C-alpha cells in the first residue's frame, strides 16, 4: 500500500505541475497521471477499484461544500436558472443523445437511460476548472453552477430508477418500499442536521480541540453519505443534503476551512482513479468508434449549451464559455451505467464503451476549455463590433473618465447627480453595454489610444480621470495623456504605494489609492466599536491619513531604495507613536 501511495503522489505532483504550467489546469494532470500509472498504462498500480472507493470520498466532500454554499435564499434566487436552464439542458441533451444511441442499435428504454447518463456533466471537473480561472462569478460560471445543481438533483431519481427504466412494467417492478426508505433517509438527514448535528458541534467546539472538530466534520459527511447509501440512494445526495442543512449554521465557515484540504487531495485521487479505469486496450481495438463517440458527446452537449445560452440572450463569448464548460460526461454516469449493467439491462461490452467514452470526454474537455480561454476568448473580446464602437457622435464634456468599472462608475454617478456631463471610455464591451442601459454616456474603446481619447474630447476637457484598475495600463494611459495633451489636468486611481510613486514620476499629483479611504473609514468604525468616542476615532484616523500622505510624498525621492524605505518607514511609525503618546498625556 505504501508503494501505491508513493506512485499516486509522485504522479500527481509531476503531472499536475506540468499541466498547470502548460495552462491546462490541474484536472488534466490528474487524469494523465492515472492513465499512465494504471493497469492500461505502465501498470505501476493495479488495484484501481480500491483507490476509486477511497477517492470517491473527495466527491462527497465536494458536494458537501457545494451544499454549504447553497443557503435557502440563494437557492430561491437561482430557482429560474436551476429549474429552467438546468431542466432544458438535461431534457434536450437527453433526447438528442438517446436518439443517437437508438440509431446505434440500442432499444428505446436503454437508449433513454444512456442519453440521460450522458446528458449529465461532471461537477467535480467543472467547478474546480472554473474556480481556478476565477470564473465562478461570471455569467457563464453562474449558469454552469445552476445546471450542475439541477443535474445533481436529477441524478438521484435516475440512479434509483435505473434498473426499472430499461424495460418491463415499471409499476410491477418498482419497489415503492425502497422509495419510501429513501425519502425517510433524506428526512432523517435534514432533521438530524438541524436538531442533532448543531448541538454536537457546539459540544465539540466547547472542547476547543481543533482536530476533534475536524474529525466531527468528516464524520458528518461520512454518516450522511452512509445513511443515503443504506437507503439505496447515491451517497452524494446525503453529503449534499447535509451541507444544505448546515449552510445556515454558524459553523459554515469553520466547516469549509476544515473540509477543503481533504476535499482537494481526495478529489485529485478521484480523477487519478478515473484515468486508471480507462480501458486503453478498447480504444486501440475500436479507435474509430470510440473517437466518434467522444466527439459526438462533446459536440451534442456543447451545441445544446450554446443554443440555450444564446436563447437566454448571453453574449457570444459567454455562450461559448458556458457550452465548453459542460460537454464532458459525469462521474454519476459510471454509477448510472453500473446500476443498469448490474440489473442486466446494459450489456457488458456496451458498458465498457460508454465508460471509456465518458472517461475520455472528461480527459478532453479541460483541454478544449483551456484552449478556448487562451486563444478563442481573447479573439472574441478583441474583435466584437458594437453599435457604439464609433465615437464620431461623441459630444464635448468637461470631464473624461477612462475606465468605467466599479471605481469609475462611482465618480460618474456623483458627477451625474450634480448635472455635470462626462464621457466615459472603457475597454470592456460588456461593461459598456450594461452602463448604457442605465443612461450613462460610455463608449467601447481602448483608453490608451490617443485617437480615441481625442474623439471623446480629452484635449478640450477640464479633467481626465484615470480609473483603470491594471497599474501598467493605468500608467501607460497617463504617459499617453502627458505626451498628447500636456495641459490637461489628470486625476488618477493608484493601485498601491509604488503605483502612486510612479504617477508622481509622471507629474500626476492628484491621485487616490484605491482602498485607502475605505480602509480609513473601516478603521474609524473599528475604533468606535472598541469604545473610542466618535470624535476621538475620527481625529485618530484623520491624523493617520495626514501622516501617511506626507510620508508617501517624502519617500518619493528614494522609493527605489528598499533599504532606505524600510528605515524611514520604521522612523515614521515611531514618530507617529510619539505623537499619540504626547496627545494622550495632555
N, C-alpha and C positions, 0 to 999 in steps of 0.2 A: 504493500500500500504506500509505503514511503517513497519508493521509486516512482510509482504512478503520480504521486503528488508533485515530485520534483519535475517530472516531464510536463505536467499540466502547467505549473507555474512558470517554468522556463519557456515553454512555447508561448504562453500568454504574454510574458514580459517582452519577448523578442518580437513577435508578430504584431502585437498591439502597438508597440513603439514604432515599428516600421510603417504600419498602416496610418497611424496618426501623423507621422512625419510626412507621409505622402499626401495627406489631406483627405483620406477616406474615412476617418473616424475609427473608433475602437472596435465596433461590432464586426466589421470585415476581418480585422486581425484575429479576433476570437474564432471566427468561422474557418479561416485558413489554417489556424493552429490545430483545430480539431480534425479537419480533413487530413492534415499532414501526419499527425501522430496516431490517428485512429486505425482501426482494422483494415480499412481500404487503402491506407497510405503506407507509412513506414512500419506500422504495427507495433509502435512503442507502447501503446495502451490498447489492450484487447477487450476489456470489460466495459464497454460504453454504457451498458444498461444501468449498472450500479452508479456510475458517475451522473447519469441523467436523473436518476431518482433523487440524489443529493442536491444536484444543481437546480432542480425544479423548485426547491425552497426559495431560490432567488426570485423566480417568477411570482411566487406567493407574496414575498415581501414587497416586490414592485407594486402589485395590485393593492396591498395593504396601504402603501404610501399614497397611491392614487386615491384610495378611499379617504385617507386623511385630508386630502386637498378638496374633497367634494362636500363642502358644507351644504346644508339644505338650501340656503339662499342661492348659492352658486348653481346648484342643480336646477332650481326653479328658473333662474335667469337663462340657463342654457337649454331649456326644455324644447324650444322650437328647433334648434340646431341638432340636438341629440336625437329627438324622435322624428324630425323632418328629414334633415340631410342624412342622418345615420340610417334611418329606415330605407330611404330611397337608394342609398349606396348598396346596402345589403341585398335588397329585393332585385334591383336592376342587374347587379353583377351576378347574383344567383341565377336569374333567368337566362342571361347570356351564356354563362359557363355551363349550366345544366343542358342547354340546347347543344352546345359543342360536345359535351360528354355523351349525350344521347346519339348524336351523329357519329361518334366514335364507337358505338356499339353497346353502350350501357342501357339497361332498361330504365324507363322513366323514373320509377321510385328511387333507385340508387343514383341515377343521374342528378336528380333534385338534391339528394344528400351531398353528393360530390360538389355540385355547384355551390351549395350553402357553405361547405367547409372551405372551398377555395375563395369564396367571397370575403372571408374574414381576413384581417390584416394583423400583423404582429405588434402588439402593444410593447413587447419587450425590445423590439427593434426601433419602432418609430419614435417613441418618446425620448429615449437616450439620443437618438440621431438628431432630433430637433433641439433637444436641450444643449447638446454640445455646440451647436451653432447659434444658440440664443434665439431660436425661432418659435418657441412655445407660445410667446405672447403675440406673435404676428397673426394676421388674419388666417393664413394657411395653417398655422400651428393650432389656433383655437378650433378651427373646423375639423382638423385631423383628430384632435383630442376628443371632440364631441362624437365623431364617427367611431372612434375606438371604444369609447364608453358604451355606445349602443351595441357594438359588436360583442363586447364582453358580456353585456346583459343577454344578448341574443344567443350566445354560445351555450348558455346554461340549459334552456329547453332543448336546443339542438342535440347536445350530448346526451341529455337524459332520454330523449325520444329516438336516438339514432337506431337502436335495434328494431323499432316499431315503424320507422318511416320507409322501410325498404321492401314492403310487400305484405300481403295478408290483411286481415281485418284489424284495423287499429283499435277499434273498440273491444275486440275479443282478446287482443294480446297485451293491451296496455294495463299495467298494474297500478290501479288507482291508489292502492295502499302505499306503493312506493312514492307516488307524487305527494300524498298526504305526509308521508315520512319526511320528504324533502322540505315541504312547507313548514313542518314543525321544527326542522333543524334551523332553517333561516330565522324563524321566530325566536328560537332559543338563543341564537347568536345576537340578534337585535336586542332582546330583552336582557340577556346576560351582560352584554356590553354596557347597557345603560345602568343596570342595578347591581351588578356584581363586580365588573372589571374596574369601574371608577373607585369604589371603596377599596379594592385590592391595591390600586396604585397609590391611594392615599396612605394606606398602611405601609407599603413598601417605601414610599417617599419619606415617611416619617422616620424610617430606619437610617436614612441618609447614607446608604450604601449604593454607589452608582452601579456596580456590577450586578447587584440584585435587581435593580430597576431594569437594566438591560436584559437580564435573563427573563424577567417578567414580561417584557415587551415581546421577546421571541416566543415565550410560552403562549401569549395571547394569539399570535399569528398561527402557531402550530396547532393550538387547540381548536381554533375556529376552522382551520382547513381540515383537520381530522374529523370534526363533527360533520362538516359538509360532505366529506368523502364517505363517512359512515352511512349517511342518508342517501348515498347514490348520486350525489351532485358533484360537480367539479370542485376540487379543493380551493381553486382560485376564487370561487364565489364566496366561500367562508371568509377568506382573508380580506377580500374586498369589502364584504359587509361589516366586518369588524372595524376596518378603517373608517367607513362611513359613520358608524356609531360613535367612534371616538373623535371624529372631526370637530365636534363642538366642545370637546372637553378641554380643560386647562392643561392637559398633558400632551397636547398635539405636537408642539414644537420639540419637547423633550423626546417624544417617541420618534420623530423624524430624525433627530440627531443620533439616536442610538441605533436605529434600524439601517440607515443609509450605508454605513460602511460594510455591513454584512450583505446587504442587497446588491451593491456594486460588484463584489467579488463573486458571489454565488451566481449572479446573473451572467457574469463572464463565463463561468463554468458551464452554465446552461447553453450558451452559444457554442462553446467548445464541444459539448455533447451533441449538439445539432450537426456540427461539422463532422464529428466522428461517426454519426449514424448514416451519413450519406453513402449510398451504395454505388461507389465509383465504378465497380465492375458492370453494373447495369447500364450506366451511362456509356461505357465503352462498347457494350454489345448492341445497344439501341440508341446511338447518338442522335440520329435524325429525329426520332420520336420524342426523346427527352427534350432536345433543344426546342422542338416545335411546341411542346407542352409548356415549357418555361416562358418562351416568347409569347405564346398565346395568352397565358395567365397574366403576364405583366402588361401586355397590350390592352387586353379587355378591361382590366381594372383601372389602368391609367386613363383609358378613354372614358370610362364611366365617371371617374373622379373629375376629369377635366370638364366634361359636359355639365355635371351638376354644379361645379364651381362657377362656370360661366352663366348658367341659369340663375345662380344666386347673385349674379352681377359682380363677381370678383374680377379684378384686372387680369390681364393675360399672364403676367409673371406669377401672380398669386395662384391662379388656377393651375399653372404648370407645377408649381411647388407643391400644392395640395395633391395633385394627381400622382406625382412621383414619390410622394411620401408613403402612399398606401398600397402599391400594387403587389407587394410580396404576399406569400402565404402566411399563415398564423401558426403559432405553437399549438393552438387549440385544434387545428386541422389534424395534427398527429393523433390527438386524443379522440376526435370525432371519427376519423377513419379507422382507428384501432378498435373502437367500440363496434363499428359496423363489421369489421373483419372478424372480431371475436364472436359476433352473432351469426356469422356465416353469410351475411348479406353482401360482403365485398370480397371478391376472390383475392388470394394472396398476391398473385402477380400484379393485379391492379393496385393493390395497397402499396406494393414496393415502388411502382411507377409514380403513384401520386405522392408518396412520401419523398421521393427523390426530387420531383418537380417542385414541391413546396420548399424543401431544403435548399435547392439551387436558387429558387426565387429569393429566398432570404439572403443568399450569398450575393446575387447580382444587384438587388435593389439598392443597397447602400452605395454601390459603385455608380449606378445611374444617377442617384440623388446628388452625390458628391460632384460628379462631372457637370451636372446641371447648375449647381451652385457656383462652381468655379468658372464655367465658360458661358453657359446659356443665360443665366440670370443677369450678369453684368451687361451682356449684349442687349437683352430686352430692356433693361432700365436705361441704357445709354441711347437707344435708338427709337424709343417710343415717341411718336408725334402726338401733340396735344393742340387743340384749337388755340390755346393761349401761349404757344411757344413763340409766336410773333410778338415783338414788343413795339411794333410801329405805332400802335394806338395808345401807347403809354402817355399820360398827361403829366405835366410838371408838378412836382410836390416838394415841399420844403425839407422832407426827410426821406431818406432811402434806407431801408432795412435789408441787410444782406444776411440771409439765413432766417427762415421764418418757422423754426421749430418751436418747442415749448418756451424757450428763452425769448426769442424774438417776438412771439405772439403776445406775450405779456406787455412788452414795450408798445406793440401796435395797438393793443386794446386800450392802454392808457391814453395814447395819442388820439385814438378814435373817440374816447369818452370826452376829450376836450375839443373835439371838432377839428383836429389837426390832420391834414391829408398826408399820406405817405405811400410810397411804392415799395413793395417787398419782392425780393428776388431770392428764390430757393432752388437748390439742385435736386430736390425730391419731388417728382411729378405727382405722386400720390398725395403728399402733404399739401401741395398747391391745390389739387382738386378739392381736398377736404376744406381748406380755409376759404376758398372761393364760394363754397356753398353757404358760408356764414357772412358773405358780403364783403370780405376783405380784398383789397387790390393786391394780388400776389401773382407773380409770373414765374414760369418754369424756365430756369437757365442757370448756367454756371456763373456764380458771382465773381469769380476771379478773371473772367473775360472782360477786357476793357470796353469792347464794342457793346456788350450788353449793359454794362454799367452806364455807358454814355446814353444808351437808348432809354434807360429808366430815369435819366436826369441827374446822375451823380455829379456831373460837372457844375450844374447850377443849384444844387441842393444846399441848404444851410448846414445840414448834418448828414453824415453817413454813419449808420450804426452797424457795426460788425458783430454778429451774434453766432457765427458758425462755430459748432462745437469742436471740430477737429482743430487742434492747435496749429498743425502745419498748414492746413488750408486757410485758417484764420490769418496767420502771419503772411502767407502768400498774397492774400487779398489786400491786406494793409500795405504791403510793398507795392502792389499794382496801383492802389489808390494814390500813394505818395508820388509815384512816377507820373501818372496820368493827370491827376488833379491835385497839385501841390498845395493849393489854397483851401481845400475843403477841410472842415473840422471832422475829425474821426473820433467816435466813441466806440470802444471795443469791449468784448467779453474776453476775459482772461481765464484760461483753464486752471492755472495754478501760479505759484510764485515765479517759477522760471519763465513761464509764458509771459507774465507781467513784465519781467526784466527785458525780454526780447521785444515787447511792444515799446518799452521805453527806449530801446536802441533805435527804433524806427521813429521816435519823436512823438509817440502817442502817450499822452499823459492822462487822458480821460478814459479810464478802464475800470471794470468791476470784475473781481474774481468771482467765478460763477456760484460758489457755495458759501462765500464769505458772510454775506449779510443774513442769509437764512440760518447759518450756524450761530451767528451772534444772537439772533432772535431766540433760537432754541436755548442758548446758554443763559440768556436772561430769564427764560421760563424755568430752567433748572434751578437757578439761584433762588427764584421766588418760591418754588416748591420746597426748597431746603430751609425756608424760614427767613430769608432776607426780605427786608421791606422792599416793595416795588421800586421806590425811588433809589434805594441803595443798589439794587440789582441793575437798574438802568445805568446808574452812574459808573458802576464797575465795568459794564460792557462797553460803554462809550469811551472810558479811559483805555480799555484794552484796544479798542478799534483805533484810536488816535495813535497809540504807542506802536501798534503793529503796522499801520500805514506808514508811519515815519520810518520805522525800521526797514520796510521794503524800499523806500526811497534812498535811505542811507547806504544800504547794501548794494545798490545798483552799480556803483563804481567798481566793485570787486566780486560780483556774483559768480564769476567763473572760477574764482579761487576758493575751492571747497574748504580748505583748512581755515582760511580767514572767515569764511561764512559761519562755520561751526563755532569758532571762538567768539565772534561778535554776537551771534545768537544767544550763546550762553551768558555773555556780559549783559545783554539787553534784558534777558529774563531775570537776572539778578537785580538789575536796576528797577524792573517792574515790581519785584517783591519788596524792595526798599520803599518804593513809592506808596504801596498799600499799607506797609507796616507803619510808615510815618503818618499816613492819613488816619489809621486806626488809633494811634497814640495821642492824637489831638484831643 
